[in-house]
Amino acid sequence: MSVLDVEAESPIGIQAVTVAETDEKYRKRKLGFWFWASVVWLVLLVLAAVFAGKIGLQDPNKTFRNVARQGPSGAHWFGADNIGHDVFSRTIYGARRSLAVSGVATILGLVMGAALGLIAGYYRKALDGAITAVMNILLAIPGLVLLLTVIAFLAPPGKASPTAQTVWATVALSVLTVPTISRVTRAQTMVWSDRDFVMASRTLGTRNKRIIVREILPNIVPALVSFAFVVGAALIIVEAALAFFGIGDVSGVSWGIMIQNGRSQLERSPHMVLFPALFMCITILALNFVGDQMRARFDVREGGI
């Protein structure tokens, strides 16, 4: 039995809480109802978006006569928009694009940012200075200006195809996340690179690449994954904002485009904006809650090392 496992008693008779007891309570802490409710919502939404064409939904581009701007009904659960499209169908199909763009952008940003952060945090010195300087410059540029610049140069409206606009908008969103992810990864890497087991690997002559991949990376993955959920939630908002302002491909279906199309009918037919906005808000809340709970559960604490 180690010294940490022995209960100590303070001079005034108050029993001290040991590290072993604290760690045991930490491991046994449950994620809670709202975490699992958020996970269920996200899973169901992703499945519905992926298999939207196979679950009996109406064609999102099909126009129904005599139902324009009508509210929810048995035939159209979320009502119809200003030209007779089924709002429920378009809300589910819109999730496909919103989730795909934000998800791919988050993964790309995570790969690029994590790689740069690992290099900067592990090698430090000149590499750290150079990478940090570039990240600070990117952080100094307003996000909207950076997005508009990338899209204007690589996928100018009216010249690039809708697919190219979506692709480059996704790339631009991923670039937007790189500085923040890089800084988080760098900070985590600097903490773990000073641990005894990493120092022992260096002493034994283990290659730097192996130390980064086998020793440091597995320990920072939980923090990166939890942060990725928060980044994904933020990118859903940004993607919707781009669509709302008509930037990128506006010919498809997404939550931002639906909100933009229903803006002029907000007083007369609020359901055109309400349901896509509600789906977007619930999804963002779910992503943030899952990320926060994962961070609280899996983050490494000083007392447990």
C-alpha positions in Angstrom: 0.0 0.0 0.0 1.4 3.4 -1.0 1.6 6.4 1.2 -1.2 8.1 -0.8 -3.6 5.2 0.0 -3.2 5.8 3.7 -5.8 8.1 5.3 -4.2 10.9 7.2 -5.7 12.7 10.1 -5.1 16.4 10.7 -4.0 17.9 14.0 -7.5 19.2 14.7 -9.1 15.8 14.2 -10.5 16.4 10.7 -9.9 13.4 8.4 -8.0 14.4 5.3 -9.2 13.3 1.8 -6.6 11.1 0.1 -5.7 11.2 -3.5 -6.8 7.6 -3.9 -10.3 8.4 -2.6 -10.6 11.5 -4.7 -9.5 9.6 -7.8 -12.0 6.8 -7.1 -14.8 9.3 -6.8 -13.7 11.0 -10.0 -13.7 7.7 -11.9 -17.1 6.7 -10.7 -18.7 10.0 -11.5 -21.5 9.5 -13.9 -22.0 11.4 -17.1 -25.6 12.1 -16.2 -28.9 12.2 -18.0 -28.4 15.3 -20.1 -25.1 13.9 -21.5 -26.8 10.8 -22.8 -29.9 12.8 -23.9 -27.5 15.0 -25.9 -25.7 11.9 -27.4 -29.1 10.4 -28.4 -30.2 13.6 -30.1 -26.9 13.8 -32.0 -27.0 10.2 -33.1 -30.6 10.4 -34.2 -30.0 13.6 -36.1 -27.0 12.2 -37.9 -28.8 9.0 -38.8 -31.9 11.0 -40.0 -29.6 13.3 -42.1 -27.7 10.4 -43.6 -30.7 8.3 -44.4 -33.1 11.1 -45.1 -33.9 9.7 -48.6 -34.8 6.3 -47.2 -37.1 7.1 -44.2 -40.1 8.3 -46.2 -39.5 12.0 -46.1 -40.9 14.3 -48.7 -38.6 15.6 -51.5 -37.2 18.8 -50.0 -37.5 20.5 -53.4 -41.0 19.4 -54.2 -43.6 22.1 -54.3 -47.0 21.4 -52.8 -50.0 23.4 -54.1 -52.2 25.5 -51.9 -50.1 25.0 -48.7 -47.6 27.9 -49.1 -46.8 29.5 -45.7 -49.3 27.3 -43.9 -48.5 26.2 -40.4 -47.9 22.7 -39.0 -50.5 20.0 -40.0 -50.9 16.3 -40.2 -49.6 16.3 -43.8 -46.7 18.7 -43.1 -45.5 18.4 -39.5 -43.5 21.7 -39.6 -45.7 23.4 -42.1 -44.7 24.7 -45.5 -42.5 27.6 -46.6 -43.3 30.5 -48.9 -43.4 28.4 -52.1 -44.9 25.2 -50.7 -41.8 23.2 -49.7 -42.2 20.8 -46.7 -40.4 22.5 -43.8 -39.9 19.2 -41.9 -38.2 17.5 -44.8 -36.0 20.5 -45.5 -35.0 20.8 -41.9 -33.8 17.2 -41.9 -32.1 17.5 -45.2 -30.6 20.8 -44.1 -29.0 19.0 -41.2 -27.0 16.9 -43.7 -25.2 19.9 -45.1 -24.8 21.8 -41.9 -23.4 18.8 -40.0 -21.2 17.7 -43.0 -19.6 21.1 -43.5 -19.0 21.7 -39.8 -17.9 18.1 -39.2 -15.4 17.9 -42.0 -14.0 21.4 -41.2 -13.6 20.4 -37.6 -11.7 17.2 -38.5 -9.4 19.1 -41.0 -8.8 21.8 -38.4 -8.1 19.2 -35.7 -5.5 17.4 -37.9 -3.7 20.5 -38.9 -3.9 22.3 -35.6 -2.9 19.2 -33.6 0.1 18.5 -35.8 1.3 22.1 -35.5 0.7 22.2 -31.8 2.5 18.9 -31.2 5.5 20.1 -33.1 5.6 23.5 -31.4 5.0 22.1 -27.9 7.5 19.3 -28.2 10.5 20.8 -30.0 10.0 24.4 -28.8 12.7 26.9 -29.4 12.8 28.2 -33.1 10.0 26.0 -34.3 7.7 27.0 -31.5 8.4 30.6 -32.1 7.7 30.4 -35.8 4.5 28.4 -35.5 3.3 30.6 -32.6 3.9 33.7 -34.6 1.9 32.4 -37.6 -0.9 31.4 -35.3 -1.0 34.8 -33.6 -1.1 36.5 -37.0 -4.1 34.3 -38.0 -5.8 35.0 -34.7 -5.3 38.7 -35.3 -7.3 38.6 -38.5 -11.0 38.9 -38.0 -12.6 35.5 -38.7 -15.2 36.8 -41.2 -12.5 38.7 -43.1 -10.4 35.5 -43.4 -13.4 33.5 -44.5 -14.5 36.0 -47.1 -10.9 36.3 -48.4 -10.4 32.6 -48.9 -13.8 32.1 -50.5 -13.4 35.2 -52.8 -10.0 34.0 -54.1 -10.6 30.3 -54.3 -14.4 30.1 -55.1 -15.6 33.5 -56.3 -19.4 33.7 -56.5 -20.8 33.4 -60.0 -17.6 31.6 -61.3 -17.1 28.6 -59.1 -19.6 25.7 -59.1 -21.8 25.1 -56.1 -19.7 22.0 -55.2 -16.5 24.0 -55.4 -18.0 26.8 -53.2 -19.0 24.3 -50.5 -15.6 22.6 -50.6 -13.7 25.8 -50.3 -16.0 27.2 -47.6 -15.3 24.0 -45.7 -11.5 24.5 -46.1 -11.9 28.1 -45.0 -13.8 27.1 -41.9 -11.1 24.5 -41.1 -8.4 27.2 -41.4 -10.3 29.4 -39.0 -10.1 26.7 -36.3 -6.4 25.9 -36.7 -4.9 28.6 -34.5 -7.1 27.8 -31.5 -6.7 24.1 -31.8 -2.9 24.6 -32.2 -2.7 26.6 -29.0 -4.7 24.1 -27.0 -2.5 21.2 -28.4 0.7 23.1 -27.7 -0.2 23.8 -24.1 -1.2 20.1 -23.5 2.0 18.9 -25.2 4.2 21.2 -23.1 2.7 19.8 -20.0 3.0 16.1 -21.0 6.5 16.4 -22.5 7.9 17.3 -19.1 6.5 14.1 -17.4 8.8 11.5 -16.0 7.9 8.8 -18.4 8.6 11.1 -21.4 11.9 12.1 -19.9 12.8 8.4 -19.4 12.0 7.7 -23.0 14.3 10.4 -24.1 17.1 9.1 -21.8 16.7 5.7 -23.3 17.3 7.1 -26.8 13.7 6.8 -28.1 13.1 8.7 -31.3 11.2 12.0 -31.0 8.6 10.8 -33.5 7.9 7.7 -31.5 7.7 9.7 -28.2 5.2 12.1 -29.8 3.0 9.4 -31.3 3.2 6.8 -28.6 3.7 8.7 -25.4 2.2 12.3 -25.8 -0.5 12.0 -28.4 -2.6 9.3 -26.6 -2.7 11.5 -23.5 -3.9 14.7 -25.2 -6.5 13.0 -27.4 -9.3 13.2 -24.8 -8.8 16.9 -24.4 -8.7 17.4 -28.2 -11.9 15.3 -28.7 -13.8 17.2 -26.1 -12.6 20.5 -27.6 -13.6 19.3 -31.1 -17.3 19.1 -30.0 -17.2 22.7 -28.9 -15.5 23.7 -32.2 -18.0 21.8 -34.2 -20.8 23.7 -32.4 -19.2 27.0 -33.2 -18.8 26.0 -36.9 -22.4 25.2 -37.3 -23.2 28.8 -36.3 -20.6 30.1 -38.7 -21.8 27.9 -41.6 -25.4 29.0 -41.0 -24.2 32.7 -40.9 -22.4 32.3 -44.2 -25.5 30.7 -45.8 -27.7 33.4 -44.2 -25.7 36.2 -45.9 -25.6 34.4 -49.2 -21.9 33.4 -49.1 -21.0 30.2 -50.7 -23.4 27.7 -52.3 -26.9 29.0 -51.6 -28.7 26.7 -54.1 -29.0 23.7 -51.7 -30.7 23.2 -48.4 -29.2 24.1 -45.0 -30.5 25.6 -41.8 -28.9 29.0 -42.6 -30.6 29.1 -46.0 -33.9 28.2 -44.5 -33.7 30.9 -41.9 -32.7 33.4 -44.6 -35.6 32.4 -46.9 -38.1 32.7 -44.0 -36.8 36.0 -42.7 -39.2 38.1 -44.8 -42.2 35.9 -43.6 -41.2 35.9 -39.9 -44.3 37.8 -38.7 -46.8 36.0 -40.9 -45.3 32.5 -40.9 -42.8 32.2 -38.0 -42.7 28.4 -38.4 -40.5 28.8 -41.5 -37.7 30.2 -39.2 -38.7 28.6 -35.9 -38.1 24.9 -36.6 -34.7 25.1 -38.4 -33.5 27.6 -35.8 -34.7 25.3 -33.0 -33.0 22.3 -34.5 -29.8 24.3 -34.8 -29.9 25.6 -31.3 -30.6 22.1 -29.8 -27.7 20.6 -31.8 -25.3 23.3 -30.7 -26.4 22.9 -27.0 -26.0 19.1 -27.3 -22.5 19.4 -28.8 -21.4 21.9 -26.2 -22.8 19.8 -23.4 -21.1 16.6 -24.6 -17.8 18.4 -25.0 -18.0 20.0 -21.6 -18.9 16.7 -19.9 -16.1 14.8 -21.7 -13.6 17.5 -20.7 -14.7 17.3 -17.0 -14.5 13.5 -17.0 -11.3 12.8 -19.0 -9.1 15.8 -18.4 -6.0 14.9 -16.5 -5.6 16.5 -13.1 -2.4 17.2 -11.3 -3.6 15.2 -8.3 -4.0 12.1 -10.3 -0.6 12.0 -11.9 
